[in-house]
């Protein structure tokens, strides 16, 4: 078995070994031969005959962890007591909790936060429902809603299995933008039922972040909720991806000296993210986008069963090209992949225009191996954190909701998304900008605040902000 480079996880193996049969040096050698890297050793107990140690090992993936563990089990005198994964340990009991902002220490405290004093606050909100924004958590709380049908690269794993992802998203909301988010995973795939449930819980929240809901249901769910609710509804898999993609492309085009309106873009994967990416690129000024899916280039004249593809054909592919990816990519300035591993080849890239830009964002395995593509592209981006230029939604959703909540926007419109993309791009200065740095790090503290300010400006400018406050000035 060949062991890939770039270890991405750690396990802690508790083992007992008999001193007279095996030495720790032999154990360490075996781990090394299996491709593991020992990063920590803790002695748990020791006697004249036995030693128990916790050995923390860096490995590539779960299969590699199994290989290391199996190797140790085969050593005479070694007993593997337990194997723990640090990622699993972080999830024990969940990753988030609810804390009270005010300690309840006396009977008087109790009477004011609960009965009877709370009745006065309830009455005030009943008389003026807008006071819910100032007197409840609504002003700073977002629901992260999923049905677990399109989770990461795992697909339809159900609502229970989706919870760790939604908890993680809630953590990012809080850490990066101070937004209180709560994960809500629904045990239904029925479009109408999901819409009604979200509408029913909406009074408690200032915004709805839809997450990991499969296409095409996600389109109707979002559109209906946007029309029927008076708070922002944002499907991050669609629009978060689109915003960050545009941010990266704006900076990539600066490097190659090309303009949005002049480029030819080929985009693969015409699902939720692909359609949203196309729409934001068109709104930003791109004129020539060709969408490619499993049947080839989407073009007018074809009777597609997917109604969204029929609509897509009407707004893209101005020259009405047909054919495979390899055929329509000729002369393209930009390739964008939100599809599947390995569908783009080096030969395809060689057919592109001078200084090609490739955004291969399929996760965890991109449309082309970045190391294969590197000699032939000017700018390369992926969805992975272990390569330069990661296109990551985390750059978008905390700041965009922070801005929408702060100005009490009733929706997140296209102008607000465009403003968010430009704000993310602006964090990378002209002095910093280069082929391997077109997008800021997800840990860059400037991003969320820059996005917040830009989103608020756009909300006031387009008349969707409802908070009576001085809008941020241009």
BELNORDA-V447969 format. One record per residue. N is the residue number from 0. RES is the residue in one small letter. SS is DSSP state (H for helix, E for strand, C for the rest). OMEGA is omega in degrees with one decimal (* if undefined). D_CENTER is the distance of its C-alpha to the mean C-alpha in whole Angstrom. Layout:
n={N/N}
res={RES/RES}
ss={SS/SS}
omega={OMEGA/OMEGA}
d_center={D_CENTER/D_CENTER}
//
This chain:
n={0/1/2/3/4/5/6/7/8/9/10/11/12/13/14/15/16/17/18/19/20/21/22/23/24/25/26/27/28/29/30/31/32/33/34/35/36/37/38/39/40/41/42/43/44/45/46/47/48/49/50/51/52/53/54/55/56/57/58/59/60/61/62/63/64/65/66/67/68/69/70/71/72/73/74/75/76/77/78/79/80/81/82/83/84/85/86/87/88/89/90/91/92/93/94/95/96/97/98/99/100/101/102/103/104/105/106/107/108/109/110/111/112/113/114/115/116/117/118/119/120/121/122/123/124/125/126/127/128/129/130/131/132/133/134/135/136/137/138/139/140/141/142/143/144/145/146/147/148/149/150/151/152/153/154/155/156/157/158/159/160/161/162/163/164/165/166/167/168/169/170/171/172/173/174/175/176/177/178/179/180/181/182/183/184/185/186/187/188/189/190/191/192/193/194/195/196/197/198/199/200/201/202/203/204/205/206/207/208/209/210/211/212/213/214/215/216/217/218/219/220/221/222/223/224/225/226/227/228/229/230/231/232/233/234/235/236/237/238/239/240/241/242/243/244/245/246/247/248/249/250/251/252/253/254/255/256/257/258/259/260/261/262/263/264/265/266/267/268/269/270/271/272/273/274/275/276/277/278/279/280/281/282/283/284/285/286/287/288/289/290/291/292/293/294/295/296/297/298/299/300/301/302/303/304/305/306/307/308/309/310/311/312/313/314/315/316/317/318/319/320/321/322/323/324/325/326/327/328/329/330/331/332/333/334/335/336/337/338/339/340/341/342/343/344/345/346/347/348/349/350/351/352/353/354/355/356/357/358/359/360/361/362/363/364/365/366/367/368/369/370/371/372/373/374/375/376/377/378/379/380/381/382/383/384/385/386/387/388/389/390/391/392/393/394/395/396/397/398/399/400/401/402/403/404/405/406/407/408/409/410/411/412/413/414/415/416/417/418/419/420/421/422/423/424/425/426/427/428/429/430/431/432/433/434/435/436/437/438/439/440/441/442/443/444/445/446/447/448/449/450/451/452/453/454/455/456/457/458/459/460/461/462/463/464/465/466/467/468/469/470/471/472/473}
res={x/x/x/x/x/x/x/x/x/x/x/x/x/x/x/x/x/x/x/x/x/x/x/x/x/x/x/x/x/x/x/x/x/x/x/x/x/x/x/x/x/x/x/x/x/x/x/x/x/x/x/x/x/x/x/x/x/x/x/x/x/x/x/x/x/x/x/x/x/x/x/x/x/x/x/x/x/x/x/x/x/x/x/x/x/x/x/x/x/x/x/x/x/x/x/x/x/x/x/x/x/x/x/x/x/x/x/x/x/x/x/x/x/x/x/x/x/x/x/x/x/x/x/x/x/x/x/x/x/x/x/x/x/x/x/x/x/x/x/x/x/x/x/x/x/x/x/x/x/x/x/x/x/x/x/x/x/x/x/x/x/x/x/x/x/x/x/x/x/x/x/x/x/x/x/x/x/x/x/x/x/x/x/x/x/x/x/x/x/x/x/x/x/x/x/x/x/x/x/x/x/x/x/x/x/x/x/x/x/x/x/x/x/x/x/x/x/x/x/x/x/x/x/x/x/x/x/x/x/x/x/x/x/x/x/x/x/x/x/x/x/x/x/x/x/x/x/x/x/x/x/x/x/x/x/x/x/x/x/x/x/x/x/x/x/x/x/x/x/x/x/x/x/x/x/x/x/x/x/x/x/x/x/x/x/x/x/x/x/x/x/x/x/x/x/x/x/x/x/x/x/x/x/x/x/x/x/x/x/x/x/x/x/x/x/x/x/x/x/x/x/x/x/x/x/x/x/x/x/x/x/x/x/x/x/x/x/x/x/x/x/x/x/x/x/x/x/x/x/x/x/x/x/x/x/x/x/x/x/x/x/x/x/x/x/x/x/x/x/x/x/x/x/x/x/x/x/x/x/x/x/x/x/x/x/x/x/x/x/x/x/x/x/x/x/x/x/x/x/x/x/x/x/x/x/x/x/x/x/x/x/x/x/x/x/x/x/x/x/x/x/x/x/x/x/x/x/x/x/x/x/x/x/x/x/x/x/x/x/x/x/x/x/x/x/x/x/x/x/x/x/x/x/x/x/x/x/x/x/x/x/x/x/x/x/x/x/x/x/x/x/x/x/x}
ss={C/C/C/C/C/C/C/C/E/E/E/E/E/E/E/E/E/E/C/C/C/C/C/H/H/H/H/H/H/H/H/H/H/C/C/C/E/E/E/E/E/E/E/E/E/E/C/C/C/E/E/E/E/E/E/E/E/E/E/C/C/H/H/H/H/H/H/H/H/H/H/H/H/C/C/C/C/E/E/E/E/E/E/E/E/H/H/H/H/H/H/C/C/C/C/C/C/C/C/C/C/C/C/C/C/C/H/H/H/H/H/H/H/C/C/C/C/H/H/H/H/H/H/H/H/H/H/C/H/H/H/H/H/H/H/C/H/H/H/H/E/E/E/E/E/E/C/C/C/C/E/C/C/C/E/C/C/H/H/H/H/H/H/H/H/H/H/H/H/H/H/H/H/H/H/H/H/C/C/E/E/E/E/E/E/C/C/C/C/C/H/H/H/H/H/H/H/H/H/H/H/H/H/H/C/C/E/E/E/E/C/C/C/C/C/C/H/H/H/H/H/H/H/H/H/H/H/H/C/C/C/E/E/E/E/H/H/H/H/H/H/H/H/H/H/H/H/H/H/H/H/H/H/H/H/H/C/C/C/H/H/H/C/E/E/E/E/E/C/C/C/H/H/H/H/H/H/H/H/H/H/H/H/H/C/C/C/E/E/E/E/E/E/C/C/E/E/C/C/C/C/C/C/C/C/C/H/H/H/H/H/H/H/H/H/C/C/C/C/C/C/C/C/C/H/H/H/H/C/C/C/C/C/E/E/E/E/C/C/C/C/C/C/C/C/H/H/H/H/H/C/C/C/C/C/C/E/E/E/E/C/C/C/C/C/C/C/C/C/H/H/H/H/H/H/H/C/C/E/E/E/E/C/C/C/C/C/C/C/E/C/C/H/H/H/C/H/H/H/H/H/H/H/H/H/H/C/C/E/C/C/C/C/H/H/H/H/H/H/H/H/H/H/H/H/H/C/C/C/C/C/C/C/E/C/C/E/C/C/C/C/C/C/C/C/H/H/H/H/H/H/H/H/H/H/H/H/H/H/H/H/C/C/C/E/C/C/C/C/C/C/C/C/C}
omega={175.3/-178.2/179.7/177.4/176.7/-178.7/-173.3/178.7/178.9/170.9/174.4/-176.9/173.7/-179.2/176.4/177.2/-179.5/-174.4/-176.5/-177.9/-175.0/176.6/177.8/178.0/177.7/178.0/179.9/178.4/179.9/178.0/179.0/179.1/177.5/177.3/180.0/179.5/-179.1/-178.7/178.4/179.6/177.7/176.7/-179.1/176.8/-179.2/175.2/-179.6/-174.7/-174.0/171.4/174.2/-179.0/169.2/179.6/177.6/-172.5/174.7/-178.1/-175.9/-177.9/-175.5/177.9/177.9/176.7/178.4/179.1/-179.8/-179.7/179.3/178.0/-179.8/-178.9/-177.3/-178.8/179.0/178.9/-179.7/174.8/176.6/-176.9/-174.3/174.2/178.3/-179.7/-176.6/176.4/178.3/179.5/178.7/-175.5/-178.2/-178.4/-177.2/-174.2/-178.3/177.1/176.6/178.6/176.2/177.2/-174.2/177.3/177.0/-173.0/-175.7/176.0/179.4/175.8/-178.3/-177.4/-179.4/-179.8/180.0/-176.1/4.9/-171.1/-176.1/-178.6/179.5/179.1/178.3/179.6/179.6/179.7/178.2/179.0/179.7/-175.4/179.6/178.5/175.4/179.5/-178.7/-173.1/176.9/-179.9/-176.4/-174.3/-174.0/-172.6/179.8/173.3/174.8/-168.5/178.5/169.6/175.5/-175.8/-178.8/-172.0/177.9/175.2/-173.0/178.5/-175.0/-178.7/175.2/-174.0/-179.8/-177.6/179.5/-174.1/179.9/177.8/-178.2/174.9/179.1/178.5/177.4/177.4/-179.0/175.4/-175.5/-175.3/-172.6/-176.2/178.5/179.8/175.2/-179.0/-178.7/-179.0/178.0/-179.7/-171.3/-179.4/175.7/174.8/-177.2/-175.4/-177.4/-179.6/178.2/179.6/-177.9/178.5/-178.9/177.1/-177.3/-179.3/-173.8/-179.6/-178.2/-169.6/176.0/179.4/179.1/174.2/176.3/-172.3/170.5/173.4/-171.3/174.3/2.8/-176.5/-177.2/-179.6/-178.9/-179.6/-178.9/-177.2/179.3/-178.3/177.3/-179.0/-170.0/176.1/179.1/175.4/-178.0/174.5/-170.2/176.0/-169.6/-179.9/176.2/-164.9/175.5/176.9/-177.5/-178.3/-177.2/174.1/-179.1/178.5/179.3/-178.7/178.2/-179.2/177.7/179.9/175.1/-177.3/-176.4/176.7/178.8/-179.4/-179.5/-174.6/-176.5/-170.3/170.4/-177.4/171.7/-175.1/179.1/-179.8/-174.7/174.3/-176.2/-178.1/-177.6/179.6/179.1/177.7/178.9/-177.2/-178.7/176.8/176.4/179.4/-179.4/176.7/177.2/-176.7/-172.5/177.1/176.3/178.2/-179.0/174.1/-171.3/179.4/-177.6/-178.2/178.0/-173.9/179.7/-178.4/178.2/179.5/-177.0/174.5/178.9/-177.4/179.3/175.1/177.3/177.1/-179.0/-178.9/-177.9/-175.6/-176.8/172.2/-174.8/178.5/177.3/179.0/173.6/178.7/-178.3/175.6/-178.2/-179.8/-174.0/-177.5/179.8/178.3/-179.7/176.5/-173.2/168.6/176.0/-179.9/170.2/-167.8/-171.2/-178.0/165.8/-176.4/178.2/-179.2/175.2/178.6/176.4/-178.9/-179.9/178.8/-176.6/179.9/179.0/179.8/-176.8/176.5/-178.0/173.6/-178.9/-165.8/174.5/-175.4/6.0/-178.9/-175.7/-177.9/173.8/176.7/-178.3/-179.6/174.8/-175.5/-170.5/-178.0/-170.9/-178.6/175.7/179.4/-179.0/175.1/177.9/173.7/-174.2/-178.7/-177.6/172.1/177.0/172.5/178.0/175.2/-170.6/-179.3/-179.5/177.6/-172.2/-163.0/179.5/-178.2/-177.2/175.9/177.0/179.1/-179.0/178.4/-175.1/177.5/179.1/-179.6/178.8/177.7/170.8/-173.4/-175.3/179.1/178.5/177.6/177.7/179.3/178.7/179.5/179.8/178.9/178.5/-179.9/-175.2/179.4/176.3/-177.5/178.6/-180.0/-178.6/-171.8/173.3/-173.7/-179.6/177.4/178.4/-175.4/-178.0/176.7/177.2/179.3/178.2/-173.6/-178.9/-168.9/-174.2/-179.3/178.5/178.3/178.8/-177.3/-178.6/-179.9/178.4/177.4/-178.7/-179.9/177.4/-178.1/-177.2/172.4/179.6/177.2/-176.5/-178.6/179.3/-179.1/177.5/178.6/174.7/-177.3/177.7/*}
d_center={32/30/28/25/24/21/21/18/19/22/25/28/31/34/37/41/43/47/48/51/49/46/45/42/42/43/39/38/39/38/34/34/36/33/30/29/29/31/29/31/34/36/39/39/43/46/49/52/51/47/44/40/38/34/32/29/28/25/24/22/21/22/25/26/26/28/30/31/32/34/36/37/38/41/42/45/46/42/40/37/36/33/29/26/23/21/18/20/22/19/19/22/23/19/17/18/22/23/26/29/29/33/35/38/41/44/45/45/41/41/43/41/37/38/42/44/42/39/41/42/38/37/40/39/36/38/40/37/33/32/33/30/28/30/31/29/25/24/24/21/19/16/16/13/14/14/16/15/15/12/10/8/11/14/15/17/17/18/18/19/17/14/15/13/10/11/13/10/8/12/13/10/12/15/15/14/15/18/16/17/15/16/15/17/17/20/22/23/22/24/23/26/25/22/23/26/24/21/24/26/24/23/26/24/21/21/18/16/12/12/9/10/13/15/17/19/19/16/18/21/19/18/21/23/21/21/25/26/24/25/22/18/16/13/11/7/7/10/11/7/7/11/12/10/12/15/15/15/18/20/20/21/23/25/26/27/29/28/27/25/28/30/27/27/23/22/19/19/17/18/16/14/11/15/17/15/14/18/19/17/19/22/22/22/25/24/27/27/24/25/22/23/22/24/27/27/27/27/30/32/35/33/33/30/29/26/27/23/24/28/26/24/27/29/27/26/28/31/33/33/32/32/32/29/26/29/31/29/27/31/31/27/26/22/20/17/15/13/15/17/18/21/22/23/26/28/30/28/27/31/31/29/30/31/28/25/22/19/16/15/11/12/10/12/15/15/18/20/21/20/23/25/24/25/28/28/25/25/22/19/15/13/9/11/12/15/16/16/14/11/9/6/4/6/9/9/9/11/13/14/14/17/19/19/20/22/24/24/23/23/21/18/20/19/21/19/16/18/19/16/15/19/18/15/17/20/19/20/24/26/28/24/23/24/23/20/19/18/15/15/13/11/14/16/17/18/15/15/18/19/16/18/21/21/19/22/25/23/23/27/28/27/29/26/26/28/29/32/32/32/29/28/30/30}
//
